[in-house]
């Protein structure tokens, strides 16, 4: 029996959702007088993006039963995401964050309130292995692994289960230095987790830190030598470099952006493009091109998910 016939989902993800409060006006957060409510979370951004493109997506997490948790759960369900493995725990609280509104294209100030959150209490026991194996692909990031010692073990278990089941795995390092005990610990675990992945998607700055290499070619080679079938190194406005089993090496140009509004979420949008295209059987260059296009859309909007396209918008763009 083929994997496609055995699976109920296209993609499974584990990760923390946080309520995002974006300031209404530019300036320091302490001067903000009002905020817009949004969703945030690397894994949830990717889940939403994939669902909008028509993929069947399952998301596993833990939320509080507070108003923030109820809002996030309703939002994810409204996007068509299977949330049957999201636990709502009345004894826990939901994480949230404040984000500065910027108008000059720089990275905004973000203030996190996630320590001890419901999702950070997740561990290996929260990995429902039959449910996880019912997906044909796992997308993982370094964020869920970073939020607590138990979530690190849960993340590791998801990768082990899917590798043993012969499913494909994509991994975005998505470094969050403030969540790790030290840079050395972060480097060790991100590189350890990446060993399970078929497709590794580092940014260039991340790649330099993680590998010690100073070129896209060197960063890609580092992960290819450790078993990755495809490495795509994100180069921001310059596009991306790829190194793969099936397509060799190459560079895809970036898409022009009239105005950078907010860079947060661009890497998640890039992952949406690459993963969705590869799962649909597109070539590596076409997948990277789709990723670059969605990443460019993401930096032109205020929130993390407003730039993620629908299937109709993707087709209209010819991607």
MARLO-106693 format. One record per residue (C-alpha): chain; x, y, z; residue in three letters. Coordinates in steps of 0.001 Angstrom, whole numbers. Each point is the difference from the previous one (the first is absolute). Layout:
BEGIN
+--------+---------+---------+---------+---------+
! cadena !       X !       Y !       Z ! residuo !
+--------+---------+---------+---------+---------+
!      A !       X !       Y !       Z !     ala !
...
+--------+---------+---------+---------+---------+
! end
This chain:
BEGIN
+--------+---------+---------+---------+---------+
! cadena !       X !       Y !       Z ! residuo !
+--------+---------+---------+---------+---------+
!      A !       0 !       0 !       0 !     unk !
!      A !    1385 !    3416 !    -877 !     unk !
!      A !     685 !    2689 !    2581 !     unk !
!      A !   -2630 !    2215 !   -1626 !     unk !
!      A !   -2711 !   -2606 !     645 !     unk !
!      A !    1122 !    -537 !    3581 !     unk !
!      A !     -24 !    3640 !    1026 !     unk !
!      A !   -2844 !    2270 !    1090 !     unk !
!      A !    1958 !    3278 !     -41 !     unk !
!      A !    2469 !    1623 !   -2306 !     unk !
!      A !    1950 !    1722 !    2767 !     unk !
!      A !     167 !    -251 !    3790 !     unk !
!      A !    1494 !    2678 !    2252 !     unk !
!      A !     655 !     309 !    3723 !     unk !
!      A !     500 !    3436 !    1505 !     unk !
!      A !   -1079 !    2902 !    2142 !     unk !
!      A !   -2592 !    2522 !   -1094 !     unk !
!      A !     137 !    3410 !    1632 !     unk !
!      A !   -2352 !    2919 !    -102 !     unk !
!      A !    1748 !    2863 !   -1800 !     unk !
!      A !    -845 !    3577 !     962 !     unk !
!      A !    1320 !    2411 !   -2650 !     unk !
!      A !     167 !    3692 !     900 !     unk !
!      A !   -2359 !    2212 !   -1976 !     unk !
!      A !    2544 !    2788 !    -401 !     unk !
!      A !    3774 !     116 !    -505 !     unk !
!      A !    2289 !     711 !    2917 !     unk !
!      A !    1291 !   -1724 !    3142 !     unk !
!      A !   -2324 !   -2604 !    1435 !     unk !
!      A !    -309 !    1864 !    3276 !     unk !
!      A !   -1603 !    2910 !   -1858 !     unk !
!      A !   -2560 !   -2132 !   -1841 !     unk !
!      A !   -3616 !     730 !     924 !     unk !
!      A !   -1715 !   -2728 !   -2022 !     unk !
!      A !     698 !   -3347 !   -1608 !     unk !
!      A !   -1381 !   -2286 !   -2706 !     unk !
!      A !    -438 !   -3675 !     864 !     unk !
!      A !    1723 !   -2581 !   -2239 !     unk !
!      A !    1386 !   -3541 !     206 !     unk !
!      A !    3715 !    -794 !     342 !     unk !
!      A !    2204 !   -3073 !      70 !     unk !
!      A !    2395 !   -1407 !   -2582 !     unk !
!      A !   -1784 !   -3333 !    -314 !     unk !
!      A !   -3465 !    1548 !     -24 !     unk !
!      A !    1015 !    2483 !   -2694 !     unk !
!      A !    1074 !   -2902 !   -2198 !     unk !
!      A !   -3120 !   -1985 !     855 !     unk !
!      A !   -2225 !    2898 !   -1035 !     unk !
!      A !    1949 !     569 !   -3210 !     unk !
!      A !    -184 !   -3645 !   -1048 !     unk !
!      A !   -3702 !    -231 !     824 !     unk !
!      A !    -751 !    3067 !   -2126 !     unk !
!      A !    1638 !   -1764 !   -2935 !     unk !
!      A !   -2371 !   -2932 !     405 !     unk !
!      A !    2195 !   -2470 !    1861 !     unk !
!      A !   -1446 !   -2114 !    2799 !     unk !
!      A !    1788 !    1182 !    3121 !     unk !
!      A !      -5 !   -1337 !    3555 !     unk !
!      A !    1337 !    2087 !    2879 !     unk !
!      A !     767 !   -1284 !    3501 !     unk !
!      A !     482 !    2333 !    2948 !     unk !
!      A !   -1234 !    1031 !    3420 !     unk !
!      A !   -1885 !    3180 !     883 !     unk !
!      A !   -1574 !    1453 !    3091 !     unk !
!      A !   -3779 !     369 !     187 !     unk !
!      A !     443 !    3759 !     397 !     unk !
!      A !   -1341 !    2463 !   -2568 !     unk !
!      A !    3324 !     -30 !   -1864 !     unk !
!      A !     -46 !   -3772 !    -317 !     unk !
!      A !   -3609 !     -10 !   -1161 !     unk !
!      A !     772 !    2661 !   -2590 !     unk !
!      A !    3007 !   -1850 !   -1374 !     unk !
!      A !   -1815 !   -3328 !    -204 !     unk !
!      A !   -2933 !    1570 !   -1827 !     unk !
!      A !    2349 !    1705 !   -2455 !     unk !
!      A !    1855 !   -3205 !    -812 !     unk !
!      A !   -3245 !   -1935 !    -438 !     unk !
!      A !   -1368 !    2740 !   -2270 !     unk !
!      A !    3059 !    -496 !   -2241 !     unk !
!      A !   -1067 !   -3630 !    -508 !     unk !
!      A !    2757 !   -1486 !    2150 !     unk !
!      A !    -644 !   -3216 !    1909 !     unk !
!      A !     318 !     913 !    3682 !     unk !
!      A !   -1123 !   -3316 !    1471 !     unk !
!      A !    3389 !    -309 !    1716 !     unk !
!      A !     -25 !    3439 !    1575 !     unk !
!      A !    -600 !    -305 !    3737 !     unk !
!      A !   -1818 !    2811 !    1803 !     unk !
!      A !    1220 !     -71 !    3599 !     unk !
!      A !   -1845 !    2062 !    2614 !     unk !
!      A !    3015 !    -142 !    2328 !     unk !
!      A !    2371 !    1589 !   -2526 !     unk !
!      A !     266 !    3387 !   -1679 !     unk !
!      A !     503 !     903 !   -3637 !     unk !
!      A !    3150 !    1823 !   -1100 !     unk !
!      A !    -204 !    3419 !   -1625 !     unk !
!      A !    2238 !    2703 !   -1407 !     unk !
!      A !      34 !    3711 !    -757 !     unk !
!      A !    1490 !    1260 !   -3272 !     unk !
!      A !    1092 !    3483 !    -918 !     unk !
!      A !   -1391 !    1487 !   -3184 !     unk !
!      A !    2811 !    1128 !   -2304 !     unk !
!      A !     -82 !    2030 !   -3187 !     unk !
!      A !    3660 !     -40 !   -1050 !     unk !
!      A !     495 !   -3690 !    -832 !     unk !
!      A !    2112 !    -859 !    3059 !     unk !
!      A !    -732 !   -2950 !    2253 !     unk !
!      A !   -2668 !    1035 !    2521 !     unk !
!      A !     436 !    -227 !    3757 !     unk !
!      A !   -1836 !   -3081 !    1269 !     unk !
!      A !    -725 !    -629 !    3679 !     unk !
!      A !    -844 !   -3607 !     884 !     unk !
!      A !   -2101 !   -1248 !    2914 !     unk !
!      A !     241 !   -3760 !    -456 !     unk !
!      A !    2053 !   -1376 !    2911 !     unk !
!      A !   -1966 !   -2805 !    1663 !     unk !
!      A !   -2691 !      87 !   -2698 !     unk !
!      A !   -2283 !   -2952 !    -664 !     unk !
!      A !    1959 !   -1019 !   -3100 !     unk !
!      A !    3294 !      50 !    1906 !     unk !
!      A !   -1384 !   -2765 !    2242 !     unk !
!      A !    -236 !   -2413 !   -2931 !     unk !
!      A !    2246 !   -3052 !     -21 !     unk !
!      A !     522 !   -3335 !   -1772 !     unk !
!      A !   -3242 !   -1368 !    1477 !     unk !
!      A !   -1873 !    2595 !   -2079 !     unk !
!      A !    1228 !   -1602 !   -3226 !     unk !
!      A !   -2838 !   -2205 !   -1242 !     unk !
!      A !    2078 !   -2218 !   -2254 !     unk !
!      A !   -2819 !   -1599 !   -2062 !     unk !
!      A !   -1468 !    3463 !    -634 !     unk !
!      A !    3404 !    1387 !    -943 !     unk !
!      A !     666 !   -2865 !   -2398 !     unk !
!      A !   -3355 !     721 !   -1651 !     unk !
!      A !    1729 !    2997 !   -1641 !     unk !
!      A !    2261 !    -437 !   -2996 !     unk !
!      A !    2288 !    2863 !    1038 !     unk !
!      A !    1214 !    1705 !    3192 !     unk !
!      A !    1062 !    3629 !      49 !     unk !
!      A !    2060 !     885 !    3070 !     unk !
!      A !    1822 !    3109 !    1182 !     unk !
!      A !    2519 !     843 !    2670 !     unk !
!      A !   -2553 !    2075 !    1902 !     unk !
!      A !   -2119 !   -2775 !    1546 !     unk !
!      A !    3185 !   -1798 !    1024 !     unk !
!      A !    1244 !    3147 !    1746 !     unk !
!      A !   -2887 !     911 !    2279 !     unk !
!      A !     720 !   -2605 !    2705 !     unk !
!      A !    1973 !   -3152 !     784 !     unk !
!      A !   -3126 !   -2121 !    -389 !     unk !
!      A !    -998 !    1580 !   -3312 !     unk !
!      A !    3518 !    -725 !   -1285 !     unk !
!      A !    -551 !   -3678 !     769 !     unk !
!      A !   -3421 !     133 !   -1643 !     unk !
!      A !    1488 !    1582 !   -3118 !     unk !
!      A !    2702 !   -2640 !    -105 !     unk !
!      A !   -2599 !   -2742 !     303 !     unk !
!      A !   -2081 !    1345 !   -2897 !     unk !
!      A !    3059 !     -74 !   -2237 !     unk !
!      A !     945 !   -3509 !    1077 !     unk !
!      A !   -3518 !   -1322 !    -612 !     unk !
!      A !    -285 !    1487 !   -3474 !     unk !
!      A !    3485 !   -1038 !   -1050 !     unk !
!      A !    -706 !   -3585 !    1122 !     unk !
!      A !   -3300 !      59 !   -1899 !     unk !
!      A !    1718 !    1077 !   -3221 !     unk !
!      A !   -1822 !    3309 !    -225 !     unk !
!      A !    1661 !    3145 !   -1318 !     unk !
!      A !    1087 !    2693 !    2461 !     unk !
!      A !     786 !    3679 !    -503 !     unk !
!      A !    1854 !    2004 !    2635 !     unk !
!      A !     405 !    3760 !     402 !     unk !
!      A !    2617 !     877 !    2661 !     unk !
!      A !   -1897 !    3195 !     882 !     unk !
!      A !    2475 !     976 !    2702 !     unk !
!      A !   -1255 !    1578 !    3228 !     unk !
!      A !    3157 !     656 !    2090 !     unk !
!      A !   -1870 !    1382 !    3019 !     unk !
!      A !   -1831 !   -3313 !     436 !     unk !
!      A !    3147 !   -2120 !     261 !     unk !
!      A !    2349 !    -195 !    2993 !     unk !
!      A !    3005 !     906 !   -2168 !     unk !
!      A !     996 !     451 !   -3645 !     unk !
!      A !    1975 !   -3244 !     183 !     unk !
!      A !   -3012 !   -1971 !    1218 !     unk !
!      A !   -2137 !    1537 !   -2739 !     unk !
!      A !    2536 !    -887 !   -2685 !     unk !
!      A !     290 !   -3584 !    1265 !     unk !
!      A !   -3710 !    -725 !     112 !     unk !
!      A !    -967 !    1766 !   -3226 !     unk !
!      A !    2649 !   -1945 !   -1894 !     unk !
!      A !   -1014 !   -3211 !    1756 !     unk !
!      A !   -3661 !     478 !    -961 !     unk !
!      A !     940 !     860 !   -3580 !     unk !
!      A !    1575 !   -3455 !    -432 !     unk !
!      A !   -3487 !   -1504 !    -222 !     unk !
!      A !   -1171 !    2317 !   -2771 !     unk !
!      A !    -165 !    -599 !   -3732 !     unk !
!      A !    -327 !    3714 !    -753 !     unk !
!      A !    1897 !    2576 !    2096 !     unk !
!      A !    -846 !    3698 !    -400 !     unk !
!      A !    2485 !    2284 !    1811 !     unk !
!      A !     398 !    3717 !    -465 !     unk !
!      A !    3507 !    1129 !    -932 !     unk !
!      A !     681 !    1693 !    3352 !     unk !
!      A !   -1294 !   -3076 !    1818 !     unk !
!      A !    2138 !   -2212 !   -2191 !     unk !
!      A !    3185 !    1891 !     803 !     unk !
!      A !    -665 !    -406 !    3735 !     unk !
!      A !   -1007 !   -3649 !    -222 !     unk !
!      A !    2676 !   -1256 !   -2360 !     unk !
!      A !    2934 !    2398 !     176 !     unk !
!      A !    -172 !     303 !   -3788 !     unk !
!      A !    -112 !    3444 !   -1598 !     unk !
!      A !   -1548 !    -720 !   -3403 !     unk !
!      A !   -3381 !   -1439 !   -1049 !     unk !
!      A !    1847 !   -2842 !   -1686 !     unk !
!      A !    1851 !    -826 !    3200 !     unk !
!      A !   -3124 !     113 !    2156 !     unk !
!      A !   -1861 !   -2268 !   -2412 !     unk !
!      A !    2923 !   -2406 !    -218 !     unk !
!      A !     119 !    -282 !    3820 !     unk !
!      A !   -3566 !   -1330 !     152 !     unk !
!      A !     242 !   -2041 !   -3171 !     unk !
!      A !    2989 !   -1843 !    1468 !     unk !
!      A !   -2175 !    -795 !    3025 !     unk !
!      A !   -2728 !   -1626 !   -2048 !     unk !
!      A !   -2322 !    2721 !   -1272 !     unk !
!      A !   -1349 !    -681 !   -3485 !     unk !
!      A !    -680 !    3694 !    -572 !     unk !
!      A !    1343 !    3137 !    1655 !     unk !
!      A !   -1386 !    3409 !    -866 !     unk !
!      A !    1928 !    2953 !    1406 !     unk !
!      A !   -2169 !    3121 !     210 !     unk !
!      A !    1762 !    3164 !   -1141 !     unk !
!      A !   -2656 !    2638 !     649 !     unk !
!      A !    -456 !    2424 !   -2879 !     unk !
!      A !    2623 !   -1938 !   -1985 !     unk !
!      A !   -2233 !   -3086 !    -156 !     unk !
!      A !    1350 !   -3402 !     972 !     unk !
!      A !    2685 !   -2581 !    -767 !     unk !
!      A !    -848 !   -3692 !    -204 !     unk !
!      A !    1959 !   -3252 !      19 !     unk !
!      A !   -1909 !   -3235 !    -587 !     unk !
!      A !     191 !   -3649 !    -987 !     unk !
!      A !   -2267 !     384 !   -3004 !     unk !
!      A !     649 !    3526 !   -1288 !     unk !
!      A !    3622 !     644 !     832 !     unk !
!      A !     847 !    3521 !    1075 !     unk !
!      A !   -1390 !    3338 !   -1043 !     unk !
!      A !   -1188 !    3469 !     917 !     unk !
!      A !   -3515 !    1425 !    -200 !     unk !
!      A !    -337 !    3787 !    -106 !     unk !
!      A !   -2098 !    1864 !    2514 !     unk !
!      A !   -3231 !    1774 !    -927 !     unk !
!      A !      36 !    3805 !      60 !     unk !
!      A !   -1749 !    1612 !    2954 !     unk !
!      A !   -1273 !    3574 !    -207 !     unk !
!      A !     -35 !     551 !    3766 !     unk !
!      A !    1113 !   -2216 !    2882 !     unk !
!      A !   -2596 !     353 !    2741 !     unk !
!      A !     890 !   -2811 !    2411 !     unk !
!      A !    2590 !   -2754 !    -450 !     unk !
!      A !   -1463 !   -2334 !    2643 !     unk !
!      A !   -1511 !   -3103 !   -1583 !     unk !
!      A !    1912 !     199 !   -3274 !     unk !
!      A !    1877 !   -3235 !     684 !     unk !
!      A !   -3227 !   -1775 !     886 !     unk !
!      A !   -1524 !    1174 !   -3266 !     unk !
!      A !    3056 !   -1261 !   -1839 !     unk !
!      A !    -461 !   -3421 !    1616 !     unk !
!      A !   -3659 !     -45 !   -1045 !     unk !
!      A !    1021 !     500 !   -3609 !     unk !
!      A !    2770 !   -2570 !     -72 !     unk !
!      A !   -1855 !   -2719 !    1909 !     unk !
!      A !   -3296 !     395 !   -1862 !     unk !
!      A !    1703 !    -101 !   -3386 !     unk !
!      A !    2189 !   -3003 !     767 !     unk !
!      A !   -2950 !   -1971 !    1381 !     unk !
!      A !   -1864 !     776 !   -3225 !     unk !
!      A !    2877 !   -1420 !   -2060 !     unk !
!      A !    1462 !    3255 !   -1299 !     unk !
!      A !    3688 !     304 !    -827 !     unk !
!      A !    2448 !    1361 !    2574 !     unk !
!      A !     594 !    3294 !   -1874 !     unk !
!      A !   -3754 !     543 !    -344 !     unk !
!      A !    -514 !    -795 !    3691 !     unk !
!      A !    2691 !    2471 !    1031 !     unk !
!      A !   -1500 !    2615 !   -2330 !     unk !
!      A !   -3404 !    -476 !    1634 !     unk !
!      A !    1636 !     362 !    3412 !     unk !
!      A !    1727 !    3218 !   -1012 !     unk !
!      A !   -3265 !    1421 !   -1328 !     unk !
!      A !   -1956 !    -743 !    3170 !     unk !
!      A !    2867 !    1282 !    2149 !     unk !
!      A !     -64 !    3272 !   -1948 !     unk !
!      A !   -3747 !     299 !     571 !     unk !
!      A !     484 !    -584 !    3728 !     unk !
!      A !    2315 !    2986 !     521 !     unk !
!      A !   -2539 !    2388 !   -1536 !     unk !
!      A !   -2692 !    -440 !    2677 !     unk !
!      A !    -270 !     745 !    3702 !     unk !
!      A !    -946 !   -3372 !    1476 !     unk !
!      A !    1602 !   -3424 !    -310 !     unk !
!      A !   -2645 !   -1604 !   -2226 !     unk !
!      A !   -1675 !    2753 !   -2044 !     unk !
!      A !    2443 !    -519 !   -2856 !     unk !
!      A !    -568 !   -3746 !    -277 !     unk !
!      A !   -1863 !    -587 !   -3282 !     unk !
!      A !   -3021 !   -2071 !    -863 !     unk !
!      A !     154 !   -2686 !   -2658 !     unk !
!      A !   -1724 !    2382 !   -2447 !     unk !
!      A !    2599 !    2729 !     610 !     unk !
!      A !    2793 !   -2524 !    -487 !     unk !
!      A !   -1440 !   -1173 !   -3297 !     unk !
!      A !    -545 !    3574 !   -1156 !     unk !
!      A !    3710 !     626 !     567 !     unk !
!      A !     837 !   -3055 !   -2084 !     unk !
!      A !    1738 !   -1764 !    2864 !     unk !
+--------+---------+---------+---------+---------+
! end
